[in-house]
Amino acid sequence: MLKAIFFDLDDTLLWDAKSISEAFGATCRYAATQVKVDADELESSVRASARELYASYDTYEFTQMIGINPFEGLWGDFFDEHDENFTKLSRIAPGYREEAWKNGLEREGVRVEGLGEELAERFREERKKHPFVYDETFDVLEKVKDSYELILLTNGSPHLQHTKLELTPELVPYFKEIIVSGAVGKGKPEPEMFEIALEKVGIAKEEAIMVGDNLNTDIKGANQCGIRTVWINHHQKKPELVTPTYEIDRLAGLIPLLDRL
């Protein structure tokens, strides 16, 4: 009997990819009013610059394990004091943000003193203005809240993930527990987060189901723990190597699936 639903956060309940896209769009359009540059091309250049720069730091392996991507690094503060890796990341972040934007501008042939720093800060503010939630998120949570224990399992920095939840505070009351990889010390797909969730709720693995958009973290991790999985396949991809128990194309599809179960 199903007793608990484990939900991923980013691009499962929150539409993080859209939030990042909107922040880039607004920031790059502003840049185009200040200098001669194509906004879309600047976005591509800054994204590429951010990825390359992010991978060059000695914190990269840690961020990969915890699940913090380059674009979160462009706006997060990482004020997590329990791990020296977060302390190091918080020191690196301001320079990383400025350098990513400066390098992106230079790829477009723009060298204007102070503009990279201005755009780096503007991007941070724009991201905070755009906390998108999928249209069906609250409807789905409302329909399942009384029948199942709900647990949020999210990779990332505790400070940053809780900042996202502060921007969308309506989400928080639905969950009995909020488990963040950075607090655990291991991120999905490692088993620790799933094991903690099962322990918190006091159920067996057969009594839980994991809902998420990422095959290589949400689905792979739960599969390895013997927990049934629901993959939200937003982009109609074909699964490779990792096979979910169930597949839906949007979060709203969870309700009829649960009715069948």
One Martini backbone bead per residue (centre of mass of N, CA, C, O) as a GRO file, in nm:
protein
  261
    1MET     BB    1   0.096   0.036   0.023
    2LEU     BB    2   0.061   0.368  -0.029
    3LYS     BB    3   0.204   0.644   0.186
    4ALA     BB    4   0.434   0.796   0.006
    5ILE     BB    5   0.565   1.108  -0.136
    6PHE     BB    6   0.839   1.189  -0.336
    7PHE     BB    7   0.973   1.513  -0.407
    8ASP     BB    8   1.090   1.708  -0.623
    9LEU     BB    9   1.167   2.042  -0.714
   10ASP     BB   10   1.331   2.099  -0.966
   11ASP     BB   11   1.132   2.064  -1.241
   12THR     BB   12   0.858   1.969  -1.077
   13LEU     BB   13   0.742   2.221  -0.909
   14LEU     BB   14   0.958   2.397  -1.001
   15TRP     BB   15   1.044   2.629  -1.273
   16ASP     BB   16   1.366   2.680  -1.305
   17ALA     BB   17   1.434   2.711  -1.605
   18LYS     BB   18   1.250   2.959  -1.641
   19SER     BB   19   1.375   3.145  -1.433
   20ILE     BB   20   1.651   3.158  -1.572
   21SER     BB   21   1.556   3.252  -1.851
   22GLU     BB   22   1.425   3.518  -1.758
   23ALA     BB   23   1.678   3.640  -1.630
   24PHE     BB   24   1.845   3.642  -1.883
   25GLY     BB   25   1.659   3.804  -2.066
   26ALA     BB   26   1.646   4.066  -1.897
   27THR     BB   27   1.954   4.117  -1.877
   28CYS     BB   28   2.022   4.115  -2.187
   29ARG     BB   29   1.829   4.341  -2.268
   30TYR     BB   30   1.966   4.554  -2.101
   31ALA     BB   31   2.245   4.536  -2.232
   32ALA     BB   32   2.128   4.628  -2.519
   33THR     BB   33   2.087   4.933  -2.401
   34GLN     BB   34   2.410   4.986  -2.346
   35VAL     BB   35   2.499   4.796  -2.587
   36LYS     BB   36   2.623   4.636  -2.870
   37VAL     BB   37   2.398   4.361  -2.850
   38ASP     BB   38   2.281   4.040  -2.855
   39ALA     BB   39   2.085   3.888  -2.631
   40ASP     BB   40   2.096   3.587  -2.719
   41GLU     BB   41   2.405   3.571  -2.760
   42LEU     BB   42   2.482   3.650  -2.475
   43GLU     BB   43   2.351   3.419  -2.328
   44SER     BB   44   2.519   3.195  -2.460
   45SER     BB   45   2.794   3.304  -2.363
   46VAL     BB   46   2.740   3.301  -2.057
   47ARG     BB   47   2.672   3.008  -2.028
   48ALA     BB   48   2.942   2.901  -2.131
   49SER     BB   49   3.123   3.051  -1.934
   50ALA     BB   50   3.001   2.935  -1.673
   51ARG     BB   51   3.063   2.639  -1.720
   52GLU     BB   52   3.370   2.662  -1.747
   53LEU     BB   53   3.434   2.808  -1.481
   54TYR     BB   54   3.296   2.615  -1.281
   55ALA     BB   55   3.485   2.363  -1.367
   56SER     BB   56   3.765   2.507  -1.257
   57TYR     BB   57   3.700   2.455  -0.975
   58ASP     BB   58   3.757   2.281  -0.666
   59THR     BB   59   3.426   2.262  -0.620
   60TYR     BB   60   3.301   2.086  -0.845
   61GLU     BB   61   3.273   1.803  -0.723
   62PHE     BB   62   3.084   1.894  -0.497
   63THR     BB   63   2.855   2.015  -0.673
   64GLN     BB   64   2.793   1.748  -0.815
   65MET     BB   65   2.715   1.582  -0.562
   66ILE     BB   66   2.490   1.789  -0.455
   67GLY     BB   67   2.354   1.974  -0.690
   68ILE     BB   68   2.508   2.238  -0.837
   69ASN     BB   69   2.467   2.467  -1.072
   70PRO     BB   70   2.592   2.728  -1.256
   71PHE     BB   71   2.321   2.907  -1.233
   72GLU     BB   72   2.309   2.906  -0.926
   73GLY     BB   73   2.590   3.047  -0.899
   74LEU     BB   74   2.471   3.329  -1.022
   75TRP     BB   75   2.272   3.371  -0.732
   76GLY     BB   76   2.397   3.239  -0.501
   77ASP     BB   77   2.541   3.230  -0.160
   78PHE     BB   78   2.606   2.992   0.045
   79PHE     BB   79   2.515   3.011   0.374
   80ASP     BB   80   2.690   2.740   0.470
   81GLU     BB   81   2.859   2.638   0.776
   82HIS     BB   82   2.891   2.305   0.794
   83ASP     BB   83   3.081   2.338   0.529
   84GLU     BB   84   3.376   2.418   0.373
   85ASN     BB   85   3.269   2.411   0.080
   86PHE     BB   86   3.064   2.643   0.119
   87THR     BB   87   3.263   2.855   0.207
   88LYS     BB   88   3.421   2.849  -0.056
   89LEU     BB   89   3.181   2.909  -0.246
   90SER     BB   90   3.108   3.189  -0.123
   91ARG     BB   91   3.382   3.317  -0.211
   92ILE     BB   92   3.365   3.258  -0.522
   93ALA     BB   93   3.090   3.365  -0.637
   94PRO     BB   94   3.129   3.670  -0.699
   95GLY     BB   95   3.361   3.630  -0.909
   96TYR     BB   96   3.214   3.435  -1.093
   97ARG     BB   97   2.984   3.614  -1.185
   98GLU     BB   98   3.153   3.842  -1.308
   99GLU     BB   99   3.325   3.667  -1.502
  100ALA     BB  100   3.099   3.543  -1.671
  101TRP     BB  101   2.995   3.815  -1.784
  102LYS     BB  102   3.258   3.929  -1.891
  103ASN     BB  103   3.321   3.692  -2.085
  104GLY     BB  104   3.060   3.708  -2.248
  105LEU     BB  105   3.108   3.991  -2.356
  106GLU     BB  106   3.384   3.936  -2.494
  107ARG     BB  107   3.266   3.729  -2.700
  108GLU     BB  108   3.097   3.996  -2.817
  109GLY     BB  109   3.306   4.250  -2.807
  110VAL     BB  110   3.277   4.350  -2.498
  111ARG     BB  111   3.443   4.640  -2.326
  112VAL     BB  112   3.310   4.743  -2.014
  113GLU     BB  113   3.343   4.904  -1.742
  114GLY     BB  114   3.134   4.732  -1.499
  115LEU     BB  115   2.918   4.558  -1.655
  116GLY     BB  116   2.951   4.275  -1.538
  117GLU     BB  117   2.876   4.351  -1.247
  118GLU     BB  118   2.593   4.460  -1.311
  119LEU     BB  119   2.477   4.200  -1.441
  120ALA     BB  120   2.522   4.007  -1.209
  121GLU     BB  121   2.324   4.158  -1.016
  122ARG     BB  122   2.075   4.163  -1.199
  123PHE     BB  123   2.036   3.858  -1.220
  124ARG     BB  124   1.976   3.805  -0.925
  125GLU     BB  125   1.720   3.981  -0.914
  126GLU     BB  126   1.562   3.845  -1.144
  127ARG     BB  127   1.545   3.563  -1.019
  128LYS     BB  128   1.377   3.656  -0.765
  129LYS     BB  129   1.126   3.754  -0.953
  130HIS     BB  130   1.116   3.430  -1.085
  131PRO     BB  131   0.911   3.202  -0.920
  132PHE     BB  132   0.828   2.938  -1.080
  133VAL     BB  133   0.524   2.753  -1.111
  134TYR     BB  134   0.349   2.510  -1.189
  135ASP     BB  135   0.019   2.508  -1.260
  136GLU     BB  136  -0.034   2.207  -1.108
  137THR     BB  137   0.099   2.188  -0.829
  138PHE     BB  138  -0.126   2.267  -0.619
  139ASP     BB  139  -0.340   2.071  -0.714
  140VAL     BB  140  -0.184   1.812  -0.656
  141LEU     BB  141  -0.117   1.858  -0.357
  142GLU     BB  142  -0.411   1.884  -0.266
  143LYS     BB  143  -0.498   1.586  -0.359
  144VAL     BB  144  -0.258   1.429  -0.172
  145LYS     BB  145  -0.229   1.532   0.133
  146ASP     BB  146  -0.451   1.327   0.278
  147SER     BB  147  -0.325   1.034   0.167
  148TYR     BB  148  -0.020   1.143   0.203
  149GLU     BB  149   0.304   1.157   0.259
  150LEU     BB  150   0.514   1.446   0.223
  151ILE     BB  151   0.832   1.468   0.048
  152LEU     BB  152   1.127   1.664   0.016
  153LEU     BB  153   1.377   1.605  -0.248
  154THR     BB  154   1.678   1.806  -0.263
  155ASN     BB  155   1.915   1.936  -0.441
  156GLY     BB  156   2.166   2.129  -0.267
  157SER     BB  157   2.166   2.417  -0.108
  158PRO     BB  158   2.010   2.502   0.170
  159HIS     BB  159   2.001   2.809   0.129
  160LEU     BB  160   1.894   2.808  -0.164
  161GLN     BB  161   1.643   2.624  -0.135
  162HIS     BB  162   1.512   2.805   0.087
  163THR     BB  163   1.494   3.053  -0.089
  164LYS     BB  164   1.296   2.934  -0.291
  165LEU     BB  165   1.077   2.882  -0.068
  166GLU     BB  166   1.048   3.182   0.016
  167LEU     BB  167   0.937   3.261  -0.277
  168THR     BB  168   0.735   2.985  -0.219
  169PRO     BB  169   0.562   2.939   0.067
  170GLU     BB  170   0.314   2.753  -0.019
  171LEU     BB  171   0.471   2.477  -0.025
  172VAL     BB  172   0.567   2.392   0.266
  173PRO     BB  173   0.299   2.276   0.419
  174TYR     BB  174   0.290   1.995   0.254
  175PHE     BB  175   0.550   1.909   0.424
  176LYS     BB  176   0.696   1.706   0.655
  177GLU     BB  177   0.968   1.704   0.479
  178ILE     BB  178   1.296   1.865   0.420
  179ILE     BB  179   1.549   1.741   0.197
  180VAL     BB  180   1.893   1.831   0.171
  181SER     BB  181   2.189   1.743   0.044
  182GLY     BB  182   2.381   1.953   0.190
  183ALA     BB  183   2.294   1.832   0.478
  184VAL     BB  184   2.377   1.528   0.424
  185GLY     BB  185   2.639   1.500   0.193
  186LYS     BB  186   2.437   1.379  -0.027
  187GLY     BB  187   2.321   1.311  -0.347
  188LYS     BB  188   2.139   1.254  -0.587
  189PRO     BB  189   2.157   0.898  -0.618
  190GLU     BB  190   2.214   0.857  -0.344
  191PRO     BB  191   2.073   0.677  -0.070
  192GLU     BB  192   2.051   0.865   0.182
  193MET     BB  193   1.795   1.036   0.125
  194PHE     BB  194   1.594   0.797   0.104
  195GLU     BB  195   1.650   0.672   0.383
  196ILE     BB  196   1.569   0.916   0.549
  197ALA     BB  197   1.279   0.935   0.447
  198LEU     BB  198   1.184   0.658   0.544
  199GLU     BB  199   1.250   0.711   0.843
  200LYS     BB  200   1.076   0.964   0.893
  201VAL     BB  201   0.802   0.802   0.817
  202GLY     BB  202   0.807   0.486   0.875
  203ILE     BB  203   0.877   0.311   0.606
  204ALA     BB  204   0.873   0.122   0.336
  205LYS     BB  205   0.977   0.111   0.013
  206GLU     BB  206   0.691   0.000  -0.094
  207GLU     BB  207   0.539   0.279   0.034
  208ALA     BB  208   0.687   0.437  -0.198
  209ILE     BB  209   0.727   0.737  -0.413
  210MET     BB  210   0.902   0.886  -0.690
  211VAL     BB  211   0.909   1.234  -0.804
  212GLY     BB  212   1.064   1.323  -1.124
  213ASP     BB  213   1.280   1.467  -1.394
  214ASN     BB  214   1.548   1.298  -1.316
  215LEU     BB  215   1.704   1.015  -1.408
  216ASN     BB  216   2.005   1.044  -1.261
  217THR     BB  217   1.864   1.099  -0.972
  218ASP     BB  218   1.571   1.034  -0.895
  219ILE     BB  219   1.540   0.754  -1.041
  220LYS     BB  220   1.802   0.605  -0.987
  221GLY     BB  221   1.801   0.628  -0.677
  222ALA     BB  222   1.529   0.486  -0.622
  223ASN     BB  223   1.582   0.227  -0.769
  224GLN     BB  224   1.827   0.141  -0.583
  225CYS     BB  225   1.609   0.136  -0.325
  226GLY     BB  226   1.321   0.014  -0.424
  227ILE     BB  227   1.168   0.258  -0.545
  228ARG     BB  228   0.925   0.387  -0.690
  229THR     BB  229   0.871   0.558  -1.014
  230VAL     BB  230   0.823   0.903  -1.149
  231TRP     BB  231   0.854   1.032  -1.468
  232ILE     BB  232   0.898   1.358  -1.588
  233ASN     BB  233   0.859   1.404  -1.942
  234HIS     BB  234   0.884   1.706  -2.078
  235HIS     BB  235   1.066   1.619  -2.368
  236GLN     BB  236   1.030   1.336  -2.492
  237LYS     BB  237   1.228   1.128  -2.396
  238LYS     BB  238   1.454   0.862  -2.407
  239PRO     BB  239   1.538   0.624  -2.208
  240GLU     BB  240   1.872   0.569  -2.066
  241LEU     BB  241   1.955   0.301  -1.850
  242VAL     BB  242   1.704   0.442  -1.715
  243THR     BB  243   1.408   0.299  -1.554
  244PRO     BB  244   1.099   0.368  -1.497
  245THR     BB  245   0.802   0.272  -1.372
  246TYR     BB  246   0.691   0.556  -1.456
  247GLU     BB  247   0.525   0.778  -1.704
  248ILE     BB  248   0.506   1.134  -1.753
  249ASP     BB  249   0.449   1.467  -1.903
  250ARG     BB  250   0.310   1.569  -1.629
  251LEU     BB  251   0.212   1.626  -1.314
  252ALA     BB  252  -0.097   1.573  -1.356
  253GLY     BB  253  -0.050   1.257  -1.417
  254LEU     BB  254  -0.044   1.152  -1.118
  255ILE     BB  255  -0.341   1.113  -1.045
  256PRO     BB  256  -0.431   0.879  -1.235
  257LEU     BB  257  -0.206   0.693  -1.140
  258LEU     BB  258  -0.293   0.670  -0.841
  259ASP     BB  259  -0.574   0.557  -0.903
  260ARG     BB  260  -0.463   0.289  -1.024
  261LEU     BB  261  -0.291   0.208  -0.762
   0.00000   0.00000   0.00000
